[in-house]
Amino acid sequence: MLHHQVATSLLLALVAAPCVSGQSLVVPAANATARGTGGLNTLTRDSGNARTYMLGIDAAQHLAGLPIGAVITGLSFRSSITTSNPASWPAVDATWASYEIQVGSAIPVASWTGAFASNFSSPPQLVRSGPMLITTGTYSNNTGLSAPTPNTWGEFYFDFQTPYVYAGGDLGIYFTHGGSSIVGALFLDYVASNAANGFVAYSQTVFQGTAGASANACIPRLHYGYGAGCPGTSGTAPVLVSAGDLLGGGTARLAVGNAVAGQLGLFLLGSGRTQLPLFGSCNLLVLPLETLPFTLDANGRFALSQPVAPGILGTLDIQALTVDPGAPNGLVLANGVGFTAR
């Protein structure tokens, strides 16, 4: 509770601060508050059901709100509203022995084919690989919601281990996995794949596939921040994700991932950005006014939700610092993110 009070007081102190762009982006924008047209379970397929899936996003139609140089830290999705989904998913932790995501610049979406590699205009970046876990009850499904209201977003960010710096232009996102540890997959909210609308998808029923067939396009929420974290024991840096702007009030969400399980951490909160070398490759990215302590869970994650009342205006820059006994200085830092209330 004290953590929430401190965060709110900081936002109140920043009334009349200049507004900046938010740090999450829904594609297509029209579906930020409106459900899609159906559900697809390719990205969450279960035991024995390997899949490869690729999304293509036209920059002119969908990425105008993503600044050049923005650091994409993760992706989130939401449950489709359907009786095929349970009220809460997964019923137990779902793990994938290997789940890979590649992100890269793409050729014009109108020219895409089922040949995955040829849809990238240059070699993509591997942003995550290895085991992945979605914890019990991450996604909710409320079939009683009136159309067009969608389900809430699942607060899981597909664990980018290496954030991707957006250089502009069309974007390709390639997913592949070998099937999860459980029986039963979640149908994620989608819209129809449509090159004219600048949003397409292809899928194949193998791991690390090379060519697929046209598929419906799951609606993603892209999360981004600024600056770079510094690597620790695993060779990857912790990642900090923010859920975006608060328009007329709402709930601010922060999530730390890719850190060392059970260790202590601090959120560094301030109203200005910097690039101050601290130690090794670690840089301070925010001028801190306050800190909020937290403890990482058994998966090296921590999530914070903070209600923000309507009428509060301002910006808040945040970076996460965590203990990492295997790091050269015993500490590592994540990328920075910013919240805007307006």
Summary of the structure (lengths in Angstrom):
residues: 342
radius of gyration: 19.4
end to end distance: 23.9
largest distance: 54.0
contacts: 1196
relative contact order: 0.23
helix: 9%
strand: 44%
